[in-house]
């Protein structure tokens, strides 16, 4: 049974070999996963192609719930992006070294989640070839952005987050790209030579690298919090029932961290199997990630309870009716499923035996994210469908084409991620070397102390005979 | 007199640091620890105790970037909003501070990050051709100590490296 985050006896050369091998020699399951992702993307492409050749009516987008599914999925992907960079940055600042073998793929997850999320506002326009209409430039159409709108804040925040998190991922990878450069041949050598920016491992480079990485981490923490707070403002700044809630920003941030942590567990298990990373993605690190997820799940549950209580004891009757409708109305099966997956299922993470059982954790992490997708859908659709005017109530279910696009987005994310981990090292070699180095020194120090106590050197006074 | 660039490759930090300690003790005339360049697969946590305090200018650029972001962000928005005066504002402020604060905050972070990145490229002397003494072993598991010395001191430096169990010595004449 693995009890250590990492085996400190592992040689630095072996770390290089194991990680570099992952770039060339994955298990067969990797290629099966690539095939599944391509098939999922094909579903979305066929769906969208059908819409554009047949007509927008085939999307079944009816008033009042015009775009609930797509915007719900957009929030889901934005949320998914949070854990990677945010946790990487926070754990880096607090010197939690167990993050080192897993932060690289978590940061990649952030970047690709954002790229997937960015598709949905474009898709939901309907005629996406007219996207340039929303870009503010001087023209006779006189279209100007309304800077008071949270939607404009959203565009600024997501662009900043995508740029910053992609740069954070890239800068953190530079020393590893130099290792790849020194060991690669052919097109890979050319690629890594360009991307490693001439890294030579000098003390000047390391010194400036550390400062840069730390400063970027410091920027990314408030940025990540602000991005999802701003996404929550898309809803909270309106006066719609169920949306005009003060706790929405922390609720969104907690939900984002929750789904991101669950996705980290899923991807951890997948990469561990695909690339034979048992030495690096160890069970104790999985356990720590599970504990963190459990804590965040409880925070999310608490914020849910606060929201329900505030509405229940509050003065807004329409808000209250909407809440009752969520519990008992047409959306109730999904609402209860959300509560079960989001608040009850995380208790499996509280048991050590289950946390150490990889198949169980894989299934649980998938269900947690199903719960998180339902959460976003339950934020958007019920409010749109069951708003102020009962005559306008209409429960709209996503059409098959909408499902195809949602399904395809998972394939798109999966394919980007799988290509990334095949081209770039998904475990940070230099950080794992540092981790091993520190652990080895700690063991040596402990042994030295133990030896000292057994030797004939002067002993502490309390242990002297007769003291 | 020609100058020699000499790099000793050591199997671990302890031996490399012992060699640097001897250089610090002025064992070789005209060679100071300030001239030492250390190449390593990781950054040693106590590197400053060995090489001495060496500064980094990255935080200054970060501050400049953040300040530029605040200034540019707000002025960009305010000037855009002032241009929209032709449009009806409905009695609302032409330059609304609450919403501009959110956007200025994002610009602060964006330019802070971008300036930090640029300063890293400049301060760390990236985007340069690697020198001819670069060893791939440095990215694997060895530690390199690089110095430029006069021809007359080259042999003394090599002997110093050898006293500390150097694995390999690489040398080039620069002028």
Interface residues (C-beta under 8 A of the other chain):
Chain A: X11 X12 X13 X16 X136 X142 X144 X145 X147 X148 X152 X153 X156 X157 X159 X160 X163 X164 X167 X168 X171 X175 X178 X179 X182 X183 X197 X198 X199 X200 X201 X202 X203 X204 X205 X206 X207 X208 X209 X210 X211 X212 X215 X216 X219 X222 X223 X226 X230 X430 X433 X434 X437 X438
Chain B: X37 X38 X39 X40 X41 X42 X43 X45 X47 X51 X54 X56 X58 X59 X62 X77 X80 X81 X84 X87 X92 X96 X99 X100 X102 X103 X105 X106 X107 X109 X110 X112 X113 X114 X116 X117 X119 X120 X121 X123 X124 X125 X126 X127 X128 X129 X130 X131 X134 X136 X138 X139 X140 X141 X144 X146
